[in-house]
Amino acid sequence: MPWEVIPPAAQSPRSATILIVEDDADIGNFLQELIEEETPYNSAVISNGLQALEKAPQIHPCLLLLDYRLPGINGIELYDLLQEKKETSGVPAIMMSATLPVAELQRRGIYQLRKPMDIGSVIRMITHALATAEEQQLH
């Protein structure tokens, strides 16, 4: 009988969905296809921060993949507001942009992914962020 390896995050009460908040449709589609083809996770793409703030609690994401430069509110503001919600508090996050406010991200424990991104970097960062979060939950 073949063994299927399911990461602990995919078995937790949170869904096995990575929430992508990206206003560039091409990048959002690229990330969604990459995640669904290369990982055991599902993904949902939302194109702006205010809509993500509204929909994220219903999605119960296991990871947030946030563009820094979003219309309305930026990625850090979105992250801070999501941390205040019971359903999304403590969810690990990766912030994406060509220029990132490194000190702000480090202070919050947000991972950084610089654009333009390559497939390997995206997958490694997702794997690292989820593995680290799972390890922290075990301790």
LUMNU-424712 format. One record per atom (N, C-alpha, C, CB): atom name; residue number from 1; x, y, z. Coordinates in steps of 0.2 Angstrom, whole numbers. Glycine has a CB too. Layout:
BEGIN
{'CA',NUM,{X,Y,Z}}
...
***
This chain:
BEGIN
{'N',1,{4,-6,0}}
{'CA',1,{0,0,0}}
{'C',1,{4,6,0}}
{'CB',1,{-5,0,6}}
{'N',2,{3,11,-5}}
{'CA',2,{8,17,-5}}
{'C',2,{6,21,1}}
{'CB',2,{7,21,-12}}
{'N',3,{12,24,3}}
{'CA',3,{11,29,9}}
{'C',3,{11,36,6}}
{'CB',3,{17,28,14}}
{'N',4,{6,40,8}}
{'CA',4,{5,47,6}}
{'C',4,{7,51,12}}
{'CB',4,{-2,49,4}}
{'N',5,{12,56,11}}
{'CA',5,{15,60,16}}
{'C',5,{10,66,16}}
{'CB',5,{22,61,16}}
{'N',6,{7,67,22}}
{'CA',6,{3,74,23}}
{'C',6,{6,78,28}}
{'CB',6,{-5,72,24}}
{'N',7,{9,84,27}}
{'CA',7,{12,88,32}}
{'C',7,{7,89,38}}
{'CB',7,{14,94,29}}
{'N',8,{9,90,44}}
{'CA',8,{5,91,49}}
{'C',8,{0,97,48}}
{'CB',8,{9,92,56}}
{'N',9,{3,103,45}}
{'CA',9,{-2,109,44}}
{'C',9,{-8,107,40}}
{'CB',9,{3,114,40}}
{'N',10,{-7,102,35}}
{'CA',10,{-13,100,31}}
{'C',10,{-18,96,35}}
{'CB',10,{-10,96,25}}
{'N',11,{-16,94,41}}
{'CA',11,{-20,89,45}}
{'C',11,{-23,93,51}}
{'CB',11,{-17,83,48}}
{'N',12,{-21,100,52}}
{'CA',12,{-23,104,58}}
{'C',12,{-30,106,57}}
{'CB',12,{-18,109,59}}
{'N',13,{-33,110,62}}
{'CA',13,{-40,113,61}}
{'C',13,{-40,118,56}}
{'CB',13,{-42,115,68}}
{'N',14,{-34,121,55}}
{'CA',14,{-34,126,49}}
{'C',14,{-35,122,43}}
{'CB',14,{-27,131,49}}
{'N',15,{-37,125,38}}
{'CA',15,{-37,122,31}}
{'C',15,{-30,121,28}}
{'CB',15,{-42,125,26}}
{'N',16,{-30,117,23}}
{'CA',16,{-23,116,20}}
{'C',16,{-23,121,14}}
{'CB',16,{-22,109,18}}
{'N',17,{-25,127,15}}
{'CA',17,{-25,132,10}}
{'C',17,{-20,138,12}}
{'CB',17,{-32,135,9}}
{'N',18,{-16,139,7}}
{'CA',18,{-12,145,7}}
{'C',18,{-16,151,4}}
{'CB',18,{-5,144,3}}
{'N',19,{-16,156,7}}
{'CA',19,{-20,162,5}}
{'C',19,{-15,167,2}}
{'CB',19,{-24,166,11}}
{'N',20,{-16,168,-5}}
{'CA',20,{-11,173,-9}}
{'C',20,{-15,179,-9}}
{'CB',20,{-10,170,-16}}
{'N',21,{-12,185,-7}}
{'CA',21,{-15,191,-8}}
{'C',21,{-10,195,-13}}
{'CB',21,{-16,195,-1}}
{'N',22,{-12,196,-19}}
{'CA',22,{-8,199,-24}}
{'C',22,{-12,202,-29}}
{'CB',22,{-4,193,-28}}
{'N',23,{-11,209,-30}}
{'CA',23,{-15,213,-35}}
{'C',23,{-13,212,-42}}
{'CB',23,{-14,220,-33}}
{'N',24,{-7,209,-44}}
{'CA',24,{-5,208,-50}}
{'C',24,{-8,201,-52}}
{'CB',24,{3,208,-51}}
{'N',25,{-13,200,-57}}
{'CA',25,{-16,194,-58}}
{'C',25,{-11,189,-61}}
{'CB',25,{-22,195,-64}}
{'N',26,{-6,191,-65}}
{'CA',26,{-2,186,-68}}
{'C',26,{3,183,-62}}
{'CB',26,{3,190,-73}}
{'N',27,{5,187,-57}}
{'CA',27,{9,184,-52}}
{'C',27,{4,180,-48}}
{'CB',27,{12,190,-48}}
{'N',28,{-2,182,-46}}
{'CA',28,{-7,178,-42}}
{'C',28,{-8,171,-45}}
{'CB',28,{-13,182,-41}}
{'N',29,{-9,171,-52}}
{'CA',29,{-10,165,-56}}
{'C',29,{-4,160,-56}}
{'CB',29,{-12,166,-63}}
{'N',30,{2,163,-57}}
{'CA',30,{8,160,-56}}
{'C',30,{9,156,-50}}
{'CB',30,{14,164,-58}}
{'N',31,{8,160,-44}}
{'CA',31,{9,157,-38}}
{'C',31,{4,152,-36}}
{'CB',31,{8,163,-32}}
{'N',32,{-3,153,-38}}
{'CA',32,{-8,148,-37}}
{'C',32,{-6,141,-41}}
{'CB',32,{-15,150,-39}}
{'N',33,{-4,142,-47}}
{'CA',33,{-2,136,-51}}
{'C',33,{4,132,-48}}
{'CB',33,{-1,137,-58}}
{'N',34,{9,136,-46}}
{'CA',34,{15,133,-43}}
{'C',34,{13,129,-36}}
{'CB',34,{20,139,-41}}
{'N',35,{9,132,-32}}
{'CA',35,{7,129,-26}}
{'C',35,{3,123,-27}}
{'CB',35,{3,134,-21}}
{'N',36,{-2,123,-31}}
{'CA',36,{-6,117,-32}}
{'C',36,{-3,112,-36}}
{'CB',36,{-12,120,-36}}
{'N',37,{2,113,-40}}
{'CA',37,{6,108,-44}}
{'C',37,{12,105,-40}}
{'CB',37,{9,111,-50}}
{'N',38,{15,109,-36}}
{'CA',38,{21,107,-32}}
{'C',38,{21,106,-25}}
{'CB',38,{26,113,-33}}
{'N',39,{15,107,-22}}
{'CA',39,{14,106,-15}}
{'C',39,{8,102,-13}}
{'CB',39,{14,113,-11}}
{'N',40,{7,100,-7}}
{'CA',40,{0,96,-6}}
{'C',40,{-5,101,-4}}
{'CB',40,{1,91,0}}
{'N',41,{-4,108,-4}}
{'CA',41,{-8,113,-2}}
{'C',41,{-13,115,-8}}
{'CB',41,{-5,118,1}}
{'N',42,{-19,118,-5}}
{'CA',42,{-23,122,-10}}
{'C',42,{-21,129,-9}}
{'CB',42,{-31,120,-8}}
{'N',43,{-24,133,-14}}
{'CA',43,{-23,140,-13}}
{'C',43,{-29,144,-15}}
{'CB',43,{-17,142,-18}}
{'N',44,{-29,150,-12}}
{'CA',44,{-34,155,-14}}
{'C',44,{-31,161,-16}}
{'CB',44,{-40,156,-8}}
{'N',45,{-33,165,-21}}
{'CA',45,{-30,171,-23}}
{'C',45,{-35,177,-22}}
{'CB',45,{-27,171,-30}}
{'N',46,{-33,182,-18}}
{'CA',46,{-37,188,-17}}
{'C',46,{-33,194,-20}}
{'CB',46,{-40,189,-10}}
{'N',47,{-36,198,-23}}
{'CA',47,{-32,204,-27}}
{'C',47,{-32,210,-22}}
{'CB',47,{-36,205,-33}}
{'N',48,{-35,211,-17}}
{'CA',48,{-34,217,-13}}
{'C',48,{-34,215,-5}}
{'CB',48,{-38,222,-15}}
{'N',49,{-31,220,-1}}
{'CA',49,{-31,218,6}}
{'C',49,{-37,219,10}}
{'CB',49,{-26,223,9}}
{'N',50,{-41,223,8}}
{'CA',50,{-48,224,11}}
{'C',50,{-52,218,10}}
{'CB',50,{-52,230,9}}
{'N',51,{-52,215,4}}
{'CA',51,{-56,209,3}}
{'C',51,{-53,203,6}}
{'CB',51,{-56,208,-5}}
{'N',52,{-46,203,7}}
{'CA',52,{-43,198,10}}
{'C',52,{-45,198,18}}
{'CB',52,{-35,198,9}}
{'N',53,{-45,204,20}}
{'CA',53,{-47,205,28}}
{'C',53,{-54,202,29}}
{'CB',53,{-47,212,29}}
{'N',54,{-58,203,24}}
{'CA',54,{-65,200,25}}
{'C',54,{-66,193,24}}
{'CB',54,{-70,204,20}}
{'N',55,{-62,190,19}}
{'CA',55,{-63,183,17}}
{'C',55,{-58,178,21}}
{'CB',55,{-62,182,10}}
{'N',56,{-52,180,23}}
{'CA',56,{-47,176,26}}
{'C',56,{-50,172,32}}
{'CB',56,{-41,180,29}}
{'N',57,{-54,175,37}}
{'CA',57,{-57,171,42}}
{'C',57,{-61,165,40}}
{'CB',57,{-61,175,47}}
{'N',58,{-64,165,34}}
{'CA',58,{-68,159,32}}
{'C',58,{-63,154,29}}
{'CB',58,{-73,162,27}}
{'N',59,{-58,157,26}}
{'CA',59,{-53,152,23}}
{'C',59,{-49,148,28}}
{'CB',59,{-48,156,18}}
{'N',60,{-48,151,34}}
{'CA',60,{-43,148,39}}
{'C',60,{-37,146,36}}
{'CB',60,{-47,142,42}}
{'N',61,{-33,150,33}}
{'CA',61,{-27,148,29}}
{'C',61,{-21,145,34}}
{'CB',61,{-24,154,25}}
{'N',62,{-17,141,31}}
{'CA',62,{-11,138,35}}
{'C',62,{-5,143,34}}
{'CB',62,{-10,131,33}}
{'N',63,{-6,147,29}}
{'CA',63,{0,152,27}}
{'C',63,{-3,158,23}}
{'CB',63,{5,148,23}}
{'N',64,{0,164,24}}
{'CA',64,{-2,170,21}}
{'C',64,{4,171,16}}
{'CB',64,{-3,176,26}}
{'N',65,{3,172,10}}
{'CA',65,{8,174,5}}
{'C',65,{5,181,3}}
{'CB',65,{8,169,-1}}
{'N',66,{8,187,5}}
{'CA',66,{6,193,5}}
{'C',66,{10,198,0}}
{'CB',66,{5,197,11}}
{'N',67,{7,201,-4}}
{'CA',67,{11,206,-8}}
{'C',67,{12,212,-3}}
{'CB',67,{7,208,-15}}
{'N',68,{17,216,-3}}
{'CA',68,{18,221,1}}
{'C',68,{14,227,-2}}
{'CB',68,{26,223,2}}
{'N',69,{15,229,-8}}
{'CA',69,{11,234,-11}}
{'C',69,{5,232,-14}}
{'CB',69,{16,237,-17}}
{'N',70,{0,233,-10}}
{'CA',70,{-7,232,-12}}
{'C',70,{-11,238,-12}}
{'CB',70,{-10,227,-7}}
{'N',71,{-17,238,-16}}
{'CA',71,{-21,244,-16}}
{'C',71,{-25,244,-9}}
{'CB',71,{-26,244,-22}}
{'N',72,{-26,250,-7}}
{'CA',72,{-30,251,0}}
{'C',72,{-26,251,6}}
{'CB',72,{-35,245,0}}
{'N',73,{-24,245,8}}
{'CA',73,{-19,244,13}}
{'C',73,{-13,240,11}}
{'CB',73,{-23,241,20}}
{'N',74,{-7,241,14}}
{'CA',74,{-2,237,12}}
{'C',74,{-1,230,16}}
{'CB',74,{5,241,13}}
{'N',75,{3,226,13}}
{'CA',75,{4,220,16}}
{'C',75,{5,219,24}}
{'CB',75,{9,216,13}}
{'N',76,{9,224,26}}
{'CA',76,{10,224,34}}
{'C',76,{4,226,37}}
{'CB',76,{16,229,35}}
{'N',77,{0,231,35}}
{'CA',77,{-6,233,38}}
{'C',77,{-11,227,38}}
{'CB',77,{-9,239,35}}
{'N',78,{-11,224,32}}
{'CA',78,{-16,218,32}}
{'C',78,{-14,213,37}}
{'CB',78,{-15,215,25}}
{'N',79,{-7,211,37}}
{'CA',79,{-5,206,42}}
{'C',79,{-7,208,49}}
{'CB',79,{3,205,41}}
{'N',80,{-5,214,51}}
{'CA',80,{-7,216,58}}
{'C',80,{-14,215,59}}
{'CB',80,{-5,224,59}}
{'N',81,{-19,217,55}}
{'CA',81,{-26,216,56}}
{'C',81,{-28,209,56}}
{'CB',81,{-30,220,50}}
{'N',82,{-25,205,52}}
{'CA',82,{-26,198,52}}
{'C',82,{-24,195,59}}
{'CB',82,{-23,194,46}}
{'N',83,{-19,197,62}}
{'CA',83,{-16,194,68}}
{'C',83,{-21,196,74}}
{'CB',83,{-10,197,70}}
{'N',84,{-26,201,73}}
{'CA',84,{-30,203,78}}
{'C',84,{-37,198,78}}
{'CB',84,{-33,210,77}}
{'N',85,{-37,194,72}}
{'CA',85,{-43,190,71}}
{'C',85,{-42,183,74}}
{'CB',85,{-45,190,64}}
{'N',86,{-46,180,78}}
{'CA',86,{-45,173,80}}
{'C',86,{-44,168,75}}
{'CB',86,{-52,171,84}}
{'N',87,{-47,168,69}}
{'CA',87,{-46,163,64}}
{'C',87,{-39,164,61}}
{'CB',87,{-52,164,59}}
{'N',88,{-36,170,61}}
{'CA',88,{-30,170,57}}
{'C',88,{-24,172,61}}
{'CB',88,{-31,176,52}}
{'N',89,{-25,173,68}}
{'CA',89,{-20,175,72}}
{'C',89,{-14,169,73}}
{'CB',89,{-22,176,80}}
{'N',90,{-8,171,72}}
{'CA',90,{-3,166,72}}
{'C',90,{-1,162,66}}
{'CB',90,{-4,161,77}}
{'N',91,{-5,164,61}}
{'CA',91,{-4,161,54}}
{'C',91,{3,164,51}}
{'CB',91,{-10,162,49}}
{'N',92,{8,159,49}}
{'CA',92,{14,162,47}}
{'C',92,{13,166,40}}
{'CB',92,{19,156,46}}
{'N',93,{17,170,39}}
{'CA',93,{16,175,33}}
{'C',93,{23,176,29}}
{'CB',93,{14,181,35}}
{'N',94,{22,176,23}}
{'CA',94,{28,178,18}}
{'C',94,{26,184,15}}
{'CB',94,{30,172,13}}
{'N',95,{30,189,15}}
{'CA',95,{29,196,12}}
{'C',95,{33,196,5}}
{'CB',95,{31,202,16}}
{'N',96,{30,198,0}}
{'CA',96,{33,198,-7}}
{'C',96,{33,205,-10}}
{'CB',96,{30,193,-12}}
{'N',97,{39,207,-12}}
{'CA',97,{40,214,-15}}
{'C',97,{47,214,-18}}
{'CB',97,{38,219,-11}}
{'N',98,{48,219,-23}}
{'CA',98,{55,221,-25}}
{'C',98,{58,224,-19}}
{'CB',98,{54,225,-31}}
{'N',99,{55,228,-16}}
{'CA',99,{58,232,-10}}
{'C',99,{54,231,-4}}
{'CB',99,{58,240,-11}}
{'N',100,{57,229,1}}
{'CA',100,{53,227,8}}
{'C',100,{56,231,14}}
{'CB',100,{54,219,9}}
{'N',101,{51,232,18}}
{'CA',101,{54,235,24}}
{'C',101,{56,230,29}}
{'CB',101,{48,239,28}}
{'N',102,{63,228,28}}
{'CA',102,{66,222,32}}
{'C',102,{65,223,39}}
{'CB',102,{73,222,30}}
{'N',103,{66,228,42}}
{'CA',103,{66,229,50}}
{'C',103,{59,228,52}}
{'CB',103,{68,236,52}}
{'N',104,{54,230,49}}
{'CA',104,{47,229,51}}
{'C',104,{45,222,50}}
{'CB',104,{42,234,46}}
{'N',105,{47,219,45}}
{'CA',105,{46,212,44}}
{'C',105,{49,207,49}}
{'CB',105,{48,209,37}}
{'N',106,{55,209,51}}
{'CA',106,{59,205,56}}
{'C',106,{56,206,62}}
{'CB',106,{66,207,56}}
{'N',107,{53,212,64}}
{'CA',107,{50,213,71}}
{'C',107,{44,208,71}}
{'CB',107,{49,220,71}}
{'N',108,{41,207,66}}
{'CA',108,{34,203,66}}
{'C',108,{35,196,65}}
{'CB',108,{29,206,61}}
{'N',109,{41,194,63}}
{'CA',109,{43,187,61}}
{'C',109,{40,185,54}}
{'CB',109,{40,183,66}}
{'N',110,{39,190,50}}
{'CA',110,{37,188,43}}
{'C',110,{43,187,39}}
{'CB',110,{33,195,40}}
{'N',111,{42,181,35}}
{'CA',111,{47,179,30}}
{'C',111,{47,184,24}}
{'CB',111,{46,172,28}}
{'N',112,{53,184,21}}
{'CA',112,{53,189,15}}
{'C',112,{55,185,9}}
{'CB',112,{59,194,16}}
{'N',113,{52,188,3}}
{'CA',113,{53,185,-3}}
{'C',113,{53,190,-8}}
{'CB',113,{47,179,-5}}
{'N',114,{59,191,-11}}
{'CA',114,{60,197,-16}}
{'C',114,{57,195,-23}}
{'CB',114,{67,199,-16}}
{'N',115,{54,200,-26}}
{'CA',115,{52,200,-33}}
{'C',115,{58,202,-37}}
{'CB',115,{45,203,-34}}
{'N',116,{59,200,-43}}
{'CA',116,{56,194,-46}}
{'C',116,{58,188,-42}}
{'CB',116,{58,193,-53}}
{'N',117,{53,183,-42}}
{'CA',117,{54,177,-39}}
{'C',117,{55,171,-43}}
{'CB',117,{48,175,-34}}
{'N',118,{59,166,-41}}
{'CA',118,{60,160,-45}}
{'C',118,{56,154,-42}}
{'CB',118,{67,158,-47}}
{'N',119,{54,149,-45}}
{'CA',119,{50,144,-43}}
{'C',119,{54,140,-37}}
{'CB',119,{49,138,-48}}
{'N',120,{60,139,-37}}
{'CA',120,{63,136,-31}}
{'C',120,{63,140,-25}}
{'CB',120,{71,135,-33}}
{'N',121,{64,147,-26}}
{'CA',121,{64,151,-20}}
{'C',121,{57,151,-17}}
{'CB',121,{66,158,-22}}
{'N',122,{52,151,-21}}
{'CA',122,{45,151,-18}}
{'C',122,{43,145,-14}}
{'CB',122,{40,152,-24}}
{'N',123,{45,139,-17}}
{'CA',123,{44,133,-14}}
{'C',123,{48,132,-8}}
{'CB',123,{45,127,-19}}
{'N',124,{54,134,-8}}
{'CA',124,{58,133,-2}}
{'C',124,{56,137,4}}
{'CB',124,{65,135,-3}}
{'N',125,{54,143,2}}
{'CA',125,{51,148,7}}
{'C',125,{45,146,10}}
{'CB',125,{50,155,4}}
{'N',126,{40,143,6}}
{'CA',126,{34,140,8}}
{'C',126,{35,134,13}}
{'CB',126,{29,138,3}}
{'N',127,{39,130,11}}
{'CA',127,{41,124,15}}
{'C',127,{44,126,21}}
{'CB',127,{46,119,11}}
{'N',128,{49,131,21}}
{'CA',128,{52,133,27}}
{'C',128,{47,136,32}}
{'CB',128,{58,138,26}}
{'N',129,{43,141,30}}
{'CA',129,{38,144,34}}
{'C',129,{33,139,37}}
{'CB',129,{34,149,30}}
{'N',130,{31,135,34}}
{'CA',130,{26,130,36}}
{'C',130,{29,125,41}}
{'CB',130,{23,126,31}}
{'N',131,{35,123,39}}
{'CA',131,{39,118,44}}
{'C',131,{41,121,51}}
{'CB',131,{45,115,41}}
{'N',132,{43,128,50}}
{'CA',132,{45,131,56}}
{'C',132,{38,133,61}}
{'CB',132,{48,138,54}}
{'N',133,{33,134,57}}
{'CA',133,{27,135,61}}
{'C',133,{24,129,65}}
{'CB',133,{21,138,57}}
{'N',134,{25,123,61}}
{'CA',134,{23,117,64}}
{'C',134,{27,115,70}}
{'CB',134,{23,111,59}}
{'N',135,{34,116,69}}
{'CA',135,{39,115,74}}
{'C',135,{37,119,81}}
{'CB',135,{46,116,72}}
{'N',136,{35,125,80}}
{'CA',136,{34,130,85}}
{'C',136,{27,127,89}}
{'CB',136,{33,137,83}}
{'N',137,{23,125,85}}
{'CA',137,{16,122,88}}
{'C',137,{18,116,92}}
{'CB',137,{11,121,83}}
{'N',138,{23,112,90}}
{'CA',138,{24,106,94}}
{'C',138,{28,108,101}}
{'CB',138,{29,102,90}}
{'N',139,{31,114,101}}
{'CA',139,{34,115,108}}
{'C',139,{30,120,112}}
{'CB',139,{41,119,106}}
***
